[in-house]
Each structure stands twice: as C-alpha cells, then as structure tokens.
Amino acid sequence: MLAFERHSRGETDRAELAAKALIVAGWTGRDEKALHHHIEELAAIGVPRPLSMPVFYRISRQISRKLRTWRFSGPIHQARRSR
C-alpha cells in the first residue's frame, strides 16, 4: 500500500493506493523548448536521444517502497478522498 500526503491550495489530505504496477513517464516537461535543449545537451556528450517522447517504463513496487518521499508537480486532479 502506498500512502500519499497531497498538498494543494493550502489544503492537505491523505490518499492510499494499492498499486498493481507503477509506470513512470520520462522525457516530459511543461517547457517543450527547454526539454529539447536538454536532449541536445545530453546528445552532445553521447547520451542517445529518445526514440519517442514521453518514454514510459515500469518500476517495481519493491523499489517504490524504499523511497521515503516522492515529489510530483503539476495539476492536481480531484479524486475520491480516502478517509
């Protein structure tokens, strides 16, 4: 079980999630120009460019449990609040 403390607009609540799979989206960004600039910087030092964007990959639930804090940014979509 993953437990999250959500902070939005001065309010805090808690949500729990029983995840079957965790998928991370990489090579995402709000500023597409900055994202492409970063890809070019990495390409200049030999890091291959992604074949497509965003890139999705799975992480194990065991790894997720080792992380004490996860930070996310972006819009908060209202979901059913856990009690």
Backbone as CSV, one residue per row, in Angstrom:
resi,resn,N_x,N_y,N_z,CA_x,CA_y,CA_z,C_x,C_y,C_z
1,MET,0.845,-1.166,0.000,0.000,0.000,0.000,0.898,1.239,0.000
2,LEU,0.652,2.134,-0.924,1.360,3.412,-0.967,0.457,4.476,-0.362
3,ALA,0.993,5.272,0.522,0.230,6.346,1.139,0.813,7.672,0.672
4,PHE,-0.058,8.593,0.313,0.356,9.899,-0.187,-0.261,10.995,0.655
5,GLU,0.531,12.007,0.918,0.022,13.225,1.521,-0.030,14.250,0.407
6,ARG,-1.223,14.752,0.111,-1.391,15.678,-1.007,-1.551,17.089,-0.470
7,HIS,-0.817,18.022,-1.091,-0.863,19.432,-0.716,-1.335,20.210,-1.931
8,SER,-2.417,20.939,-1.772,-2.937,21.730,-2.879,-3.776,22.881,-2.346
9,ARG,-3.472,24.065,-2.833,-4.253,25.265,-2.486,-4.411,25.436,-0.978
10,GLY,-3.334,25.191,-0.257,-3.359,25.387,1.190,-4.025,24.278,1.976
11,GLU,-4.479,23.234,1.306,-5.117,22.110,1.984,-4.230,20.877,1.891
12,THR,-4.371,19.997,2.849,-3.629,18.737,2.867,-4.608,17.608,3.144
13,ASP,-4.446,16.520,2.407,-5.214,15.320,2.716,-4.322,14.115,2.463
14,ARG,-4.839,12.949,2.726,-4.062,11.717,2.591,-4.819,10.765,1.670
15,ALA,-4.084,10.092,0.814,-4.675,9.107,-0.090,-3.823,7.850,-0.047
16,GLU,-4.454,6.711,-0.201,-3.741,5.432,-0.244,-4.034,4.748,-1.560
17,LEU,-3.043,4.026,-2.040,-3.152,3.378,-3.336,-2.567,1.980,-3.243
18,ALA,-3.331,0.989,-3.644,-2.838,-0.380,-3.742,-2.455,-0.592,-5.207
19,ALA,-1.223,-0.350,-5.531,-0.772,-0.372,-6.923,-0.457,-1.790,-7.384
20,LYS,-0.919,-2.122,-8.572,-0.540,-3.380,-9.209,0.708,-3.172,-10.054
21,ALA,0.866,-1.955,-10.578,2.039,-1.606,-11.386,2.287,-0.109,-11.249
22,LEU,3.540,0.280,-11.318,3.907,1.693,-11.297,4.604,2.016,-12.604
23,ILE,4.131,3.047,-13.261,4.697,3.430,-14.550,5.147,4.879,-14.454
24,VAL,6.391,5.115,-14.834,6.968,6.449,-14.800,7.030,6.982,-16.233
25,ALA,6.709,8.245,-16.381,6.827,8.902,-17.693,8.077,9.769,-17.666
26,GLY,9.010,9.467,-18.553,10.233,10.242,-18.653,10.228,11.075,-19.910
27,TRP,11.123,12.028,-19.963,11.212,12.956,-21.087,9.897,13.702,-21.260
28,THR,9.416,14.203,-20.151,8.222,15.040,-20.173,8.625,16.417,-19.680
29,GLY,7.837,17.392,-19.944,8.137,18.722,-19.432,7.091,19.721,-19.837
30,ARG,6.947,20.742,-19.022,5.990,21.802,-19.341,6.531,22.725,-20.419
31,ASP,7.865,22.844,-20.468,8.510,23.736,-21.417,9.177,22.878,-22.495
32,GLU,8.486,22.687,-23.602,8.979,21.786,-24.655,10.309,22.257,-25.229
33,LYS,10.493,23.558,-25.361,11.755,24.094,-25.880,12.912,23.737,-24.945
34,ALA,12.714,23.890,-23.649,13.746,23.537,-22.672,14.018,22.036,-22.685
35,LEU,12.977,21.236,-22.851,13.141,19.784,-22.923,14.027,19.398,-24.101
36,HIS,13.745,19.962,-25.281,14.558,19.648,-26.461,15.993,20.156,-26.304
37,HIS,16.164,21.297,-25.645,17.506,21.809,-25.381,18.279,20.829,-24.505
38,HIS,17.620,20.303,-23.482,18.265,19.333,-22.587,18.642,18.059,-23.344
39,ILE,17.773,17.595,-24.229,18.082,16.407,-25.040,19.312,16.662,-25.895
40,GLU,19.413,17.855,-26.473,20.587,18.199,-27.291,21.850,18.263,-26.440
41,GLU,21.747,18.791,-25.233,22.911,18.825,-24.326,23.404,17.414,-24.039
42,LEU,22.471,16.513,-23.752,22.857,15.129,-23.469,23.414,14.439,-24.708
43,ALA,22.828,14.708,-25.869,23.327,14.117,-27.118,24.765,14.560,-27.367
44,ALA,25.087,15.789,-27.002,26.442,16.304,-27.210,27.486,15.552,-26.389
45,ILE,27.064,14.915,-25.298,28.017,14.136,-24.501,27.820,12.634,-24.690
46,GLY,27.061,12.258,-25.728,26.959,10.856,-26.086,25.738,10.109,-25.585
47,VAL,24.812,10.785,-24.935,23.596,10.110,-24.468,22.617,10.045,-25.638
48,PRO,22.187,8.851,-26.028,21.280,8.734,-27.180,19.966,9.481,-26.963
49,ARG,19.471,10.063,-28.026,18.170,10.735,-27.973,17.073,9.674,-27.823
50,PRO,15.993,10.012,-27.139,14.886,9.054,-27.034,14.250,8.856,-28.411
51,LEU,13.760,7.657,-28.666,13.105,7.378,-29.942,11.742,8.052,-30.032
52,SER,11.105,8.241,-28.889,9.815,8.926,-28.839,9.685,9.579,-27.469
53,MET,8.743,10.493,-27.361,8.505,11.156,-26.080,7.009,11.266,-25.848
54,PRO,6.545,11.107,-24.644,7.324,10.709,-23.481,7.689,9.228,-23.541
55,VAL,8.596,8.832,-22.678,9.028,7.445,-22.565,8.378,6.894,-21.301
56,PHE,7.755,5.740,-21.409,7.101,5.128,-20.252,7.865,3.872,-19.861
57,TYR,8.094,3.712,-18.560,8.738,2.493,-18.093,8.205,2.128,-16.718
58,ARG,8.226,0.835,-16.450,7.712,0.320,-15.178,8.818,0.323,-14.130
59,ILE,8.407,0.550,-12.877,9.330,0.365,-11.760,8.678,-0.624,-10.806
60,SER,9.495,-1.343,-10.085,8.931,-2.380,-9.215,8.326,-1.760,-7.965
61,ARG,7.333,-2.433,-7.430,6.721,-1.962,-6.187,7.716,-2.029,-5.039
62,GLN,8.663,-2.982,-5.092,9.659,-3.085,-4.038,10.548,-1.845,-4.004
63,ILE,10.927,-1.343,-5.169,11.729,-0.120,-5.216,10.919,1.050,-4.692
64,SER,9.665,1.117,-5.063,8.835,2.237,-4.627,8.705,2.281,-3.113
65,ARG,8.732,1.149,-2.475,8.592,1.119,-1.016,9.846,1.622,-0.315
66,LYS,10.981,1.589,-1.004,12.231,2.054,-0.400,12.328,3.578,-0.395
67,LEU,11.561,4.230,-1.235,11.599,5.686,-1.302,10.743,6.275,-0.188
68,ARG,11.354,7.089,0.623,10.610,7.698,1.734,9.702,8.821,1.243
69,THR,10.169,9.602,0.293,9.406,10.740,-0.197,9.396,10.754,-1.708
70,TRP,8.237,10.957,-2.291,8.084,11.147,-3.731,7.567,12.563,-3.920
71,ARG,8.092,13.263,-4.895,7.611,14.616,-5.177,7.065,14.658,-6.595
72,PHE,5.893,15.217,-6.736,5.241,15.360,-8.025,4.866,16.819,-8.199
73,SER,4.860,17.270,-9.411,4.376,18.618,-9.663,3.382,18.561,-10.802
74,GLY,2.599,19.589,-10.909,1.599,19.637,-11.960,0.220,19.766,-11.365
75,PRO,-0.774,19.779,-12.213,-2.133,19.964,-11.714,-2.582,18.780,-10.868
76,ILE,-3.338,19.093,-9.874,-3.913,18.062,-9.005,-5.328,17.784,-9.511
77,HIS,-5.594,16.560,-9.880,-6.934,16.179,-10.310,-7.679,15.666,-9.099
78,GLN,-8.835,16.207,-8.865,-9.605,15.785,-7.697,-10.019,14.331,-7.854
79,ALA,-9.750,13.584,-6.861,-10.120,12.170,-6.851,-10.886,11.905,-5.557
80,ARG,-11.431,10.734,-5.468,-12.127,10.355,-4.249,-11.136,10.427,-3.095
81,ARG,-11.480,11.127,-2.040,-10.592,11.272,-0.904,-10.734,10.071,0.025
82,SER,-9.590,9.555,0.475,-9.655,8.454,1.431,-9.948,9.005,2.818
83,ARG,-10.569,8.220,3.618,-10.927,8.670,4.972,-10.193,7.843,5.990
